[in-house]
Amino acid sequence: MCGRYAASASPDSLVEEFEVEVDGTGEPGVPVMRNPQSPAPGEPDWNVAPSKQVPVVLTRTPRGEDDADPQRQLRLLSWGLVPPWAKELSMGNRMINARSETLFDKRTFAGPARTRRCLVPADGWYEWQASPVATTASGKPRKQPFFMSRTDDSPLALAGLYEFHKVQELAPAEGPVPTDAWVISFTILTQDAEPGLDRIHDRQPVVIEPEDWAAWLDPTATDDAHVTELLAHRPEGRFRAWPVSTAVSRVAQNGPELVEPVGREQLVGVVDPVTGEILGG
């Protein structure tokens, strides 16, 4: 599963990279987090965790302009899909990921998969490898965090779905909100990990190729086969991975140092994703 990622690009950079027509990051929706987010939404964040509001690219018709053409927008959405029928916003904590193989088998994801698809800009994502040989003091497998990014350093766009939930009762940190306000949330799609990355974890986020961005975002392309075909486009050799500091395991930790590789001498029972070699005694 994808439970953490890094997103350090500014909204201005994302507007250019993703050819965004409307920058709506100055109009954040209702947050799911009750405590102030750090870093603030839209600021560089090297440890994005569920429930945070982060920049997401989507294509929608402007509000109140039903006859207008859909526009590519950059918005701040909360990570963790909250369906319209949810009784509480905390349900989003259980829906940070959706399996791409079963999207149309579940009512929560089927509708958004047809008409509410989005792209989640990222530098890369983190995953924790369970050691096959090293254990902790409690006898559990030692876990080593890795960071995955594109080998060509081009913008990375995770496949996502977004949803709207009308707020009924919520008291976030900044005080009560109107009952007609909306929480806009998203989930990240996952699939089987490709060779090499599967030595770190058996799942990985779906990454949409730049040539497929427009097709993925198109809200008028509602055919299930259209979505399935885009999900199946998986060119080989797109990603690289390296071990990083265990500091990333603490949500409060942040900064570019989290994505820096750690030396081989710091590794204990780690499997090299390229060779399969065990690194560290």
N, C-alpha and C positions, 0 to 999 in steps of 0.2 A: 504494500500500500504506500501511498505518498502522504506523509504526515508532516513534512517540513520542506520548505524550499527557500531560495534566496531570490530577492527581487530588488535590485539596487538602482534600476533606471528611473530617471525623473519622469513625471508626466509629459514634459515637453519632448523628451527623447522618444517616449512611447508614441506620442502623437505622430512624430515623423516616421518612426520605424514601421508602424502599423497602418500608416496612411489614414489616420483618424480624422473625421470631419467635425466632430463635436467633442470638445473636452469638457466633460461633466464632473471632473474630480473636485471642483469647487462647490459642488452641491451633494455632499454625502448623504446617504439615506440614514435610517435609524440604525444605530449599532447594536449588535448582539452583546458585545462585551459591556459589563456594568462598570468596570474600572477604566480609566483613561488608557488608551492604547499607546504603547511605546515600542518603537518610534511611532510618531503620529501617522495616521493614514496618508498614503501618498509619498511619505518620506522613504529614503533608501532603507531597506530592511533585509538583513542577511540571515534572519531566523524567523521566517513567516510561519506562524502556527495557526491551527484552527481557531475560528471565531474572530480573527482579525479582519478589518476592512482593508482591502488591497485593490490596486488598479486591475480592471478586467475590460477586455474589448468585446463589444457586442454590436449587433446591427438591429436597429428598431426604427419604426416610424416615429417622428417627433410627437411628443404629447400634445394632444389637441389639434393635430394636423393630419387627420385620417386620410386625406387625399394626397399627402406628400409622399415622396419616395423614401424608403428606409435609408437611414444614415448610419455610418460606422461611428460608434461612440466609445469613449473611454470613461468608465464609471468606477466608483468605489463600492465594491460588494463585500459582504461578509462571507468568510469561508466556512462552509457547513450548510448544506441545503436544508432549508426549512420549508416544507410543502405547505400549500394553502390550508390544508385540513389539520395541521399540527396543533395540538393542544397547548404546547409550550415551545418556546424558542430553543430550549436546550436540546430538542430533537436534532438540531443541526450538528451537534457534536458527534452523532452517530452516522452522519451522512456526508463526511468530508470527501469520500471516494465513492465511485459507482463502477461496478464491473462492466466493461464495454461489451462483453460477450452476452450479457443478459439484460441489456437496456430495455428492450421492448417487452420483457416478461414482467416488468414491475410497473405499476401505475405511477409510482412516484417519479420515475425517470422517463417513461415512455413519452409523455406529453412534451416535456422540455427537450428530449432528444429530437423531436420532430420540428419544433418551432423556436426553442429558446437555447440555442447553442452559443457558446462563447469561447474566447481564447484567454488564457491566463499567462501574461508575460512573466518570464522568469529567467534568471541567470543559470539556474540549474536546480536540482533537487537533492535532498539528503536521504540516505537509507542506512539502516543498521544491519551489519552482517553478524550473525551468530556464529561464534567460533566452533569448529568441530572438535577442537582439542583443548582449548583453554577455558577454565571456569572461574567464577567469582568465589569469594569467601563463602557464599551461601550454597555453592555447588551448581549454580546456573551457568549456562554458556556465556562467556564474555562477549559483549557486543561492541563492535568497532564501527563508528560512523564513517560513511563515504559520501563524497560529493560527486554528482554526475552532471556533466554539461556537454554542449555540442563540440565536436572536434573542429568545426570550421568557425567557431566563435560568432555565428550568425544568431539573430534573435531567436529565442526559444519560446514556443507557444504551446502550453499545455491545453489539451482539449477539456472543455468544461461545459456544464449545463447550469442555467440559472433559473431562479424562481422568485415569485412574489408572495409575501405573507403580510396580510393586513394586521397591524398591531391592535390588540384589544386592551391588554393590560401589560405595561412595561414601565419600569422606573430605572432607566440607565443613570450613569453617574451624573449627567448634566441635568437631571430632573425629569418629571413626567413629560410624555409626548402626546400629541393629539391622537385620538383613537382612529382617525382616518389616515394615519401615517403608515408607511410600508417598510418592511424589512426586505431588502433584495439580497439574496444569498446564492451561493454557487457550490458545485461539487466538481472534483477533478476525476476524469475517467482513467481507469487503469486497465492493463492487459498483461499477459504473460511477459516476463522479462526476456529480452533477447540474449543470445549467447554471450557469455562474458559477464554481463550484468546479472545473470541468473546465479552467479557465484556469490553475489551480494544479497540478493533477495529474489523471491520467485515472481514478484510483481513489479511493474514500473508504470509511471504515468504515460498516457497516450500523448504523443507529441505530433502536432499537425504541421506538415511541411508548408513553407511560405506559398508555394504555388496552389495550395489547397485552402488557404485562409478564406478567400472570398466565398468559395463553395460551402465551407463549414459554417460560416456566419450567416449565410443567406436564409432568412426566416421563411421565404416562400418555397424553399426546397424541402418538402415535408415527407417525401417518400422514404420508407425504411431502407430500401436498397441503396439510396443515395448516401445515407449516413453510414451504413455498413461498408460500402466501398471506400469511403474516406478513412474509416478506421483501419482498413486493411492495408493502407499505403504505408509500408514500413521499410524504407531503404536501409540497407545494412551499413554498419560502420559509422553511424551518426554520432555516437557518444563516447566519452572517455570518463574514467572514474579514478578517484584517488582517495586514500584515507585522510581524514581530518581530525581535529582535536575533539575529544569527548565533551568539550565545553558546549558544543552545540546542543547537547542533550538537555541543557537548562534553558528554558524559554527566555529567561531574563537576560541571557548573554546575547550580545549583538555586536556587529562590526565585521569589516572585511577579513579580519584574521580568521574567522570561522571557516572560510573556504580555502584557506592556505593548506597545502599538503603537510603532513607530519613526517618526520624522518623515520626510516626503516627501524632505527634503534628503539623507537617508541612503540613498535607494534608487538603484540603478543598473540600468537595463534591465529593470525589473520591470513585468509586465503587471497592470493593475488588473483584478481578477476581476469587477467590476461592469460597467465600460465597455469593457474591452479596450485602454484607452489605455496606452502605454508611459510609465512614470514614471522619470525620471532619465536622463541622457545616457549 
